[in-house]
Amino acid sequence: MNNGGGKVVCVTGASGYIASWIVKLLLLRGYTVKATVRDPTDRKKTEHLLALEGAKERLKLFKADLLEEYSFEQAIQGCDAVFHTASPVLFTVTDPQSELINPALKGTMNVLSTCKKTPSLKRVILTSSMASVLLRQPPVEPNEVVDETFFSDPSLCRETKNWYLLAKTLAENAAWQFSKDNGIDMVVLNPGFIIGPLLQPTLNFSVELLVHFINGRNPFNSKYYRFVDVRDVALAHIKALETPSANGRYVIDGPNMSVNEIKEILRELFPGLSIADTNGESEMIEVSYKVCVEKVKNLGVEFTPMKLSLRDTIASLKEKLLL
């Protein structure tokens, strides 16, 4: 699978959950990867990247900070493409502006400003989220089909204090505007909650949701959740680069599953796992809408069955002693 032979790409926020998988797949495909992290000397954050197949020959780490102007220049210089994944994932914040909005928005602008000045650059692949798709007025109805034309409403995000949704929406909107104004070829991926095996040594937000379910908690008090496999999301990013006709946004999300269904599958797969009952089941919010994923499937992404994703996630958590 040597699609990337001789090509140089940059991945921002490379030690993160999705980004680590993007780096892994890029290296396997023969790309040279310039990966940005906040601190290249922090072994805990970089060890799993340096251990990847092909890393020794074709992975270079660069220090970069989302809030620091020009800090991505060295990493992006000479690249054919940039995968911008770096952005904080937080749902509980005390200062939304400094903790979420500034890093998401300014970071995206810093990266794109550098891309604009890079003559070798052919395409930018931006990791956005279903967060910038789902919160709109009128609200998404049960059985409504959500697709790439849906955009979250920033004023509604503010009003309802959905700060993470606001940060992702503002960052994506600004990225589209900047790309249009400056003739940048950009493709955006909008994944939902992501599960699947971890490459990084620490627990990330979306996988932690499963740990919460096992412990009898339901952070969003929702009856239904959708999960998509991290390997599918990472592959979608790479297909978005390798498919010349790829354009616009790509929604990538899994099937609707109730918390009870998820627990049943986990009990079946891991009979020895102690799974607590969720409190207040009758008060759970029921939100069941449909998601059209035809566009991302047309890139050549086949979805991993949810049972397999759940199995591999729990196995990975056990292996890393995170469960």
Secondary structure, 3 states (H helix, E strand, C coil): CCCCCCCEEEEECCCCHHHHHHHHHHHHCCCEEEEEECCCCCHHHHHHHHCCCCHHHHEEEEECCCCCCCCCHHHHCCCCEEEECCCCCCCCCCCHHHHHHHHHHHHHHHHHHHHHCCCCCCEEEEECCCHHHHCCCCCCCCCCEECCCCCCCHHHHHHCCCHHHHHHHHHHHHHHHHHHHHCCCEEEEEECEEECCCCCCCCCHHHHHHHHHHCCCCCCCECEEEEEEHHHHHHHHHHHHHCCCCCEEEEECCCEEEHHHHHHHHHHHCCCCCCCCCCCHHHCECCCCEECCHHHHCCCCCCCCHHHHHHHHHHHHHHCCCC
